[in-house]
Amino acid sequence: MNTGRSSEEEDCPFCQIANNQTDTEILESDDELLCFRDVKPGAVHHFLVISRIHIDNCKCLKQNHIALVERMEKMGRSALEKVCDLKDIRLGFHIPPFSSVPHLHLHALAPASQMAFKSQLRYGPQSHWFITVSPARIILLFCGLHEELSCSFFSLN
């Protein structure tokens, strides 16, 4: 783990949240991740799961990040499970440059079927900028290995 902090990380709002420099209510946390409410919710329940270490976005993920993405998914599901039925959720990442904050963050939204039209465009199955969470799929997609696999494996919804 890199112990030095760049000015970019110091200015990152999610790094500030991870370092307890804001009054953001943390819903769940552990040594590696934390979960909090999105300030601009796209659904009745909209949480973000971030890593405590700064990773710019999903395009920066490497194969050794598979376990991290799996833990992010697990925390997102755990937070949603406390407030809703897990049968109607969306979990995923925005593909840059469509990320609002340059720090890897998983969106956990529910109920997905009740999202407004604008939210459906941003987080719904028809969005070309939102990739649903499947750790192996995300890692392979951004490591350039997707060309070796079938297109159906990589639908971006």
PLY file of the C-alpha trace (Angstrom):
ply
format ascii 1.0
element vertex 157
property float x
property float y
property float z
element edge 156
property int vertex1
property int vertex2
end_header
0.00 0.00 0.00
1.31 3.42 -0.89
1.68 5.50 2.26
2.36 8.81 0.51
-0.66 10.91 -0.37
-0.85 12.83 -3.60
-2.56 16.21 -3.77
-5.17 14.54 -6.00
-6.03 12.13 -3.18
-6.10 14.95 -0.64
-8.63 16.78 -2.83
-10.71 13.66 -3.48
-14.05 13.91 -1.65
-14.24 10.13 -1.20
-10.71 9.99 0.25
-11.83 12.71 2.68
-14.83 10.58 3.68
-12.59 7.51 4.06
-10.23 9.51 6.28
-13.05 10.80 8.53
-12.60 14.38 7.35
-16.32 14.92 6.74
-19.51 14.43 8.70
-20.80 11.80 6.25
-22.81 9.10 7.99
-21.08 5.77 7.44
-23.61 2.93 7.16
-21.08 0.08 7.10
-17.32 -0.10 7.19
-14.34 -2.37 7.68
-10.57 -1.99 7.35
-10.78 -1.80 3.56
-14.22 -0.42 2.57
-17.00 1.88 3.65
-20.59 2.46 2.59
-22.64 5.66 2.77
-25.69 7.25 1.14
-25.30 8.95 -2.24
-25.90 12.71 -1.91
-27.76 12.69 -5.27
-29.80 9.49 -5.00
-31.00 7.79 -8.16
-33.36 5.51 -6.22
-35.19 5.39 -2.91
-32.13 3.58 -1.51
-28.85 4.61 -3.16
-25.61 3.76 -1.42
-21.99 4.05 -2.47
-19.28 1.59 -1.49
-15.71 2.87 -1.75
-12.29 1.52 -0.93
-10.23 3.32 1.69
-7.30 3.38 -0.70
-7.59 5.65 -3.72
-8.27 3.85 -6.99
-9.29 6.28 -9.72
-12.03 4.24 -11.42
-13.02 0.83 -12.76
-10.64 1.22 -15.71
-7.75 1.12 -13.20
-8.73 -2.28 -11.84
-6.33 -5.17 -12.27
-6.80 -8.89 -11.88
-5.53 -8.66 -8.28
-8.55 -6.41 -7.50
-11.12 -9.19 -8.06
-11.40 -9.88 -4.31
-11.81 -6.15 -3.63
-14.68 -5.85 -6.11
-16.29 -8.97 -4.62
-16.10 -7.42 -1.12
-17.54 -4.16 -2.48
-20.47 -6.09 -3.93
-20.98 -7.96 -0.66
-21.04 -4.71 1.34
-23.45 -3.08 -1.12
-25.80 -6.06 -0.86
-25.49 -6.02 2.94
-26.46 -2.35 3.14
-29.43 -2.83 0.81
-30.55 -5.99 2.59
-31.22 -3.93 5.72
-33.76 -1.75 3.90
-35.25 -3.74 1.01
-35.72 -6.99 -0.86
-32.58 -7.94 -2.81
-34.65 -9.15 -5.78
-34.97 -5.62 -7.21
-31.50 -4.02 -7.03
-28.79 -2.61 -9.31
-25.11 -2.83 -8.42
-22.44 -1.38 -10.67
-19.88 1.18 -11.72
-19.96 4.07 -14.18
-17.41 3.82 -16.94
-15.17 6.90 -17.21
-15.61 9.63 -18.23
-19.12 9.18 -16.85
-17.93 8.89 -13.23
-18.88 11.91 -11.15
-16.05 11.43 -8.63
-12.60 10.14 -9.67
-12.48 7.46 -6.95
-13.70 3.91 -7.52
-17.23 3.62 -6.16
-19.87 0.96 -6.44
-23.47 2.13 -6.77
-26.02 0.05 -4.85
-29.58 1.04 -5.78
-33.07 -0.21 -4.89
-35.82 -0.67 -5.80
-34.52 -0.71 -9.36
-37.98 -1.09 -10.88
-39.11 2.18 -9.31
-36.24 4.38 -10.47
-37.29 7.53 -12.31
-36.72 7.84 -16.06
-33.59 9.95 -15.59
-32.16 7.40 -13.14
-32.97 4.58 -15.55
-30.91 6.36 -18.19
-27.99 6.69 -15.78
-28.15 3.35 -13.92
-30.63 1.18 -15.81
-30.10 -1.81 -18.11
-30.18 0.40 -21.20
-27.33 2.64 -19.96
-24.15 2.31 -21.99
-22.16 3.95 -19.20
-23.10 1.71 -16.27
-21.55 -1.73 -15.93
-23.20 -4.11 -13.50
-20.99 -5.71 -10.95
-19.45 -9.01 -11.83
-15.88 -8.89 -10.54
-14.36 -11.16 -13.14
-16.22 -9.41 -15.95
-15.11 -5.96 -14.83
-11.47 -6.97 -14.41
-11.33 -8.78 -17.74
-13.11 -5.96 -19.52
-10.64 -3.35 -18.39
-7.53 -5.51 -18.65
-8.24 -5.93 -22.35
-8.98 -9.63 -22.06
-12.61 -9.25 -23.13
-11.73 -9.72 -26.80
-10.99 -13.38 -26.09
-14.44 -13.99 -24.60
-17.94 -13.99 -26.01
-19.77 -10.68 -26.31
-22.70 -11.94 -24.26
-20.40 -12.22 -21.26
-19.82 -8.48 -21.43
-23.20 -6.88 -21.78
-22.88 -3.52 -20.07
-26.25 -3.62 -18.35
0 1
1 2
2 3
3 4
4 5
5 6
6 7
7 8
8 9
9 10
10 11
11 12
12 13
13 14
14 15
15 16
16 17
17 18
18 19
19 20
20 21
21 22
22 23
23 24
24 25
25 26
26 27
27 28
28 29
29 30
30 31
31 32
32 33
33 34
34 35
35 36
36 37
37 38
38 39
39 40
40 41
41 42
42 43
43 44
44 45
45 46
46 47
47 48
48 49
49 50
50 51
51 52
52 53
53 54
54 55
55 56
56 57
57 58
58 59
59 60
60 61
61 62
62 63
63 64
64 65
65 66
66 67
67 68
68 69
69 70
70 71
71 72
72 73
73 74
74 75
75 76
76 77
77 78
78 79
79 80
80 81
81 82
82 83
83 84
84 85
85 86
86 87
87 88
88 89
89 90
90 91
91 92
92 93
93 94
94 95
95 96
96 97
97 98
98 99
99 100
100 101
101 102
102 103
103 104
104 105
105 106
106 107
107 108
108 109
109 110
110 111
111 112
112 113
113 114
114 115
115 116
116 117
117 118
118 119
119 120
120 121
121 122
122 123
123 124
124 125
125 126
126 127
127 128
128 129
129 130
130 131
131 132
132 133
133 134
134 135
135 136
136 137
137 138
138 139
139 140
140 141
141 142
142 143
143 144
144 145
145 146
146 147
147 148
148 149
149 150
150 151
151 152
152 153
153 154
154 155
155 156
